[in-house]
Amino acid sequence: MKIGIIGAGNIGGNLTRRLTALGHDVSVANSRGPQTLTALAEETGATAVDARDAARDAEVVVVTVPLKRVPDLPSGLFDGAADGFVVIDTGNYYPRERDGRIPEIEDGGLTESRWTERHVGHPVVKAFNGTYAQDILERPRPAGDPERMALPVAGDDERAKGVVRALIDELGFDTVDAGGIDDSWHQQPGTPVYGLRAGAEAVAKALAEASPERPAAFRG
Ligand SMILES: NC(=O)c1ccc[n+]([C@@H]2O[C@H](COP(=O)([O-])OP(=O)(O)OC[C@H]3O[C@@H](n4cnc5c(N)ncnc54)[C@H](OP(=O)(O)O)[C@@H]3O)[C@@H](O)[C@H]2O)c1
């Protein structure tokens, strides 16, 4: 599959490593330009590009930048993407240590991914947001392995969600359907499933136990 990854940090870098290893054709971008990504490109065989070129011909585009940087993404971010392309959002809102206070999320009742979706102008599928970046490299397991972790996946478009769930299965993880983007508070920071390393049954239970109230530590 042709995959564009916008953000080459902890999550974007490790997704680049694993997806290229699986044989996917990955383009990866950061904010400083492809000349700063030569080491990652040499290591993985991915193509380092400008952010505005990352989605070209891509069937899947991963947006994995700090939430406060989402509004800085270039306009026309998805120009030239393949028909029916799917956007994965890995983002989390950390008002205190990173993102600053975002009133639409705190007062307006938007989930973090709904806010991101409005900025990028395309429906998103929320995945990997509660997954430690290192686990993407170190914890893949074959289907059926009792140690296999499950990741929650939320999205409004069932087909898009299916594409993402199949890709995550290929990466070595089970998935749990976490509903639509308005339900995705169930997997935001501070919820029981956030950072949980467990199988599908425990992940489904943790999603069900989430409270819609944002924990104090995650309020700005
Ligand atoms: N770290 C984790 O374990 C983890 C786990 C799950 C989810 N998340 C979430 O996933 C998101 C990314 O986290 P991370 O830890 O991977 O971040 P990170 O290590 O800080 O990396 C962020 C990347 O985004 C790039 N970037 C920033 N602004 C950009 C722009 N305008 N255009 C293109 N690229 C841009 C940065 O490029 P430059 O360096 O060139 O600026 C950098 O490559 C966050 O919302 C985070 O909360 C993180």
The ligand as an SDF file (V2000), in Angstrom:
LIG
                    3D

 48 52  0  0  0  0  0  0  0  0999 V2000
    5.0340    9.4710   21.9150 N   0  0  0  0  0  0  0  0  0  0  0  0
    4.1450    8.5250   22.0940 C   0  0  0  0  0  0  0  0  0  0  0  0
    4.4340    7.4370   22.6370 O   0  0  0  0  0  0  0  0  0  0  0  0
    2.7270    8.7390   21.6000 C   0  0  0  0  0  0  0  0  0  0  0  0
    1.8640    7.6770   21.6900 C   0  0  0  0  0  0  0  0  0  0  0  0
    0.5880    7.7850   21.1590 C   0  0  0  0  0  0  0  0  0  0  0  0
    0.1790    8.9780   20.6020 C   0  0  0  0  0  0  0  0  0  0  0  0
    1.0210   10.0470   20.5890 N   0  0  0  0  0  0  0  0  0  0  0  0
    0.4800   11.3040   19.9960 C   0  0  0  0  0  0  0  0  0  0  0  0
    0.8340   11.3360   18.6140 O   0  0  0  0  0  0  0  0  0  0  0  0
    1.1640   12.6780   18.2160 C   0  0  0  0  0  0  0  0  0  0  0  0
    2.6240   12.6980   17.7710 C   0  0  0  0  0  0  0  0  0  0  0  0
    3.4180   12.3180   18.8990 O   0  0  0  0  0  0  0  0  0  0  0  0
    4.9820   12.0500   18.8250 P   0  0  0  0  0  0  0  0  0  0  0  0
    5.3880   11.6700   20.2030 O   0  0  0  0  0  0  0  0  0  0  0  0
    5.2850   11.1600   17.6730 O   0  0  0  0  0  0  0  0  0  0  0  0
    5.5060   13.5390   18.5040 O   0  0  0  0  0  0  0  0  0  0  0  0
    7.0150   14.0430   18.3270 P   0  0  0  0  0  0  0  0  0  0  0  0
    7.9830   12.9540   18.6660 O   0  0  0  0  0  0  0  0  0  0  0  0
    7.0910   15.3500   19.0380 O   0  0  0  0  0  0  0  0  0  0  0  0
    7.1110   14.2940   16.7500 O   0  0  0  0  0  0  0  0  0  0  0  0
    6.2910   15.2290   16.1260 C   0  0  0  0  0  0  0  0  0  0  0  0
    6.5890   15.2290   14.6430 C   0  0  0  0  0  0  0  0  0  0  0  0
    5.6330   16.0950   14.0200 O   0  0  0  0  0  0  0  0  0  0  0  0
    6.3410   16.9070   13.0970 C   0  0  0  0  0  0  0  0  0  0  0  0
    5.6030   18.1450   12.8430 N   0  0  0  0  0  0  0  0  0  0  0  0
    5.2490   19.1110   13.7070 C   0  0  0  0  0  0  0  0  0  0  0  0
    4.5900   20.0890   13.0790 N   0  0  0  0  0  0  0  0  0  0  0  0
    4.5400   19.7430   11.7870 C   0  0  0  0  0  0  0  0  0  0  0  0
    4.0180   20.3650   10.6170 C   0  0  0  0  0  0  0  0  0  0  0  0
    3.4060   21.5530   10.6800 N   0  0  0  0  0  0  0  0  0  0  0  0
    4.1630   19.7360    9.4330 N   0  0  0  0  0  0  0  0  0  0  0  0
    4.7780   18.5420    9.3690 C   0  0  0  0  0  0  0  0  0  0  0  0
    5.2980   17.8770   10.4400 N   0  0  0  0  0  0  0  0  0  0  0  0
    5.1730   18.4950   11.6290 C   0  0  0  0  0  0  0  0  0  0  0  0
    7.6680   17.1650   13.7610 C   0  0  0  0  0  0  0  0  0  0  0  0
    8.5930   17.6100   12.8260 O   0  0  0  0  0  0  0  0  0  0  0  0
    9.7770   18.6150   13.2350 P   0  0  0  0  0  0  0  0  0  0  0  0
   10.5870   17.8830   14.2760 O   0  0  0  0  0  0  0  0  0  0  0  0
   10.5140   18.8380   11.9540 O   0  0  0  0  0  0  0  0  0  0  0  0
    9.1190   19.8400   13.7900 O   0  0  0  0  0  0  0  0  0  0  0  0
    7.9830   15.7640   14.2870 C   0  0  0  0  0  0  0  0  0  0  0  0
    8.5380   14.9590   13.2730 O   0  0  0  0  0  0  0  0  0  0  0  0
    0.8950   13.5630   19.4500 C   0  0  0  0  0  0  0  0  0  0  0  0
   -0.4060   14.0850   19.4040 O   0  0  0  0  0  0  0  0  0  0  0  0
    1.0330   12.5800   20.6070 C   0  0  0  0  0  0  0  0  0  0  0  0
    0.3060   13.0020   21.7510 O   0  0  0  0  0  0  0  0  0  0  0  0
    2.2930    9.9380   21.0460 C   0  0  0  0  0  0  0  0  0  0  0  0
  1  2  1  0
  2  3  2  0
  2  4  1  0
  4  5  1  0
  4 48  2  0
  5  6  2  0
  6  7  1  0
  7  8  2  0
  8  9  1  0
  8 48  1  0
  9 10  1  0
  9 46  1  0
 10 11  1  0
 11 12  1  0
 11 44  1  0
 12 13  1  0
 13 14  1  0
 14 15  2  0
 14 16  1  0
 14 17  1  0
 17 18  1  0
 18 19  2  0
 18 20  1  0
 18 21  1  0
 21 22  1  0
 22 23  1  0
 23 24  1  0
 23 42  1  0
 24 25  1  0
 25 26  1  0
 25 36  1  0
 26 27  1  0
 26 35  1  0
 27 28  2  0
 28 29  1  0
 29 30  1  0
 29 35  2  0
 30 31  1  0
 30 32  2  0
 32 33  1  0
 33 34  2  0
 34 35  1  0
 36 37  1  0
 36 42  1  0
 37 38  1  0
 38 39  2  0
 38 40  1  0
 38 41  1  0
 42 43  1  0
 44 45  1  0
 44 46  1  0
 46 47  1  0
M  CHG  2   8   1  16  -1
M  END
$$$$
